Amino acid sequence: MAEKGILGLLHPRIVRTTAPSLNGLVAVFKTQEAFRCEAVACLVLIPIAFWLVA
């Protein structure tokens, strides 16, 4: 049996858990205004932070 390495062992878990995680994010984005506000703030402020540091 060939050694798969750490990514080979994690791959099935990542594939299985991606869809439910994305479904949860979509549900929270639709129902929670505070989450939407924080997501928009992160989309704006994180690039500004990198721009200020550079």
Protein Blocks (a to p, Z undefined) as FASTA:
>chain_A
ZZebjmlmmmmmmmmmmmmmmmmmmmmmmmmmklmmmmmmmmmmmmmmmmmmZZ
